[in-house]
């Protein structure tokens, strides 16, 4: 199973996504902002990252860019709300592998893990 880092400033979204992933048998790490995500990634080297786009301090796009500079092989799936299409396009151009839309569908989350985690 995969080691997955879930990054979201909203505790309920982090918990919901983390619980889904744990129930599917994955190891889950959590971070509540972009800075913490970079620290956890560097320390734990997860297989896949689910990154919220809109966060205080460092948004998901900036965290994605820094993560990809740290590790060009990093696999990141962006988590977005409806209406953030331009940000999704920027994220994909910056190296995101995929995106899921909130409120996310459990099948879509697990499909992304299956597709992108080694």
N, C-alpha and C positions, 0 to 999 in steps of 0.2 A: 504494500500500500504506500501511498505517497505521503511526504511531509509537506504540509500546506500552511502558508502564512496568510492569515486573514487580517487585512488592514482596513479599519473603519473607525471614525470618531464616535459613531453612535453605538453605544454598548449593546443595545437590543439587536441591532443588525449583525454585529460581530458574533454575539451569542447564537443567534438563529443560524447563521452560516456555519459557525464552528460546530454546533450540535449536529447539523445535517452531515457534515463531513466526518465527524467522529462516529456517528451511527453507521456510516458507510465503511468504517474501518480505517480511516486515515488518521495520521498523527497531525494535530493542529497546533499551530503557534499563533499568537495574537499580538497586534500592535494597534495603538489608537491614533497614530498620526504618522506622517511621512518620515520624520526624524527617527522615531522609534522603529519603524519598518526597516530602515537602513541598518540600524544597529542589530536588530534581530536577524536580518538576512545575512549580514556579515558573520555573525556569531554561529548561526544554526544552518546556513546553506539549504533552505527548503527547496523542494522540487518545483513548487508552483506557488505563485502569490496571487491572491484576490485583493485588488486595490481599489478602494473607493476613490472617485474622482474629486469630490468636493469635501475637503477637510481644512480645518484651521491650521495655522502655523506653516505647513508645507502641503500643498494640494497633491493629489494623486499624479497629475501630469509631471510636476517637478520631481516627485519621488521616483516615478518611473524613469525619467531621464537620468537621475543620479544612480539609480539601481543598475540601469543598463551600462552606465559608464564604469561602475564597479565590477559588473559581470555581464559582458555582452551576450552570454548564453541564458541570462535570467528569463524565465517564462512568467509573464504577468498577464492576468486576465483583469480587465477593468470592470468595476461595478458602477453603473450609471443609472440615474433617474431618467424617466422619459423627458424629452426636450433638450437633452445635452448632446445632440448629434455632432455639433462642431467640435466639442471636446473629445468625443469618441474618435473622430477623424484625426485630431491632433495626437491622441494617445496611440493610435495604430501607426501613424507616421513616426512616432517616437519609439516604437518597438513593442507595443502591446500585442500579444498573440490573439486575443479574443476579447469579448466583452459580454457581460450579462446585464440585464435590465432589472432594476428594483421596481416593485417587489419581485424578487427572482422566483423562478419555477425550480423546484428541487431537481427535476429531471435534467434541466438545462445546466445547472451547477455541476452535477455528477458527470454529465456529458463533457463538459469543459475539462474536468479533472482527467477523465479517461483519455481525452484527445491530447492534452498538453503535458501531463506529468509523465516522466520517463518510466 
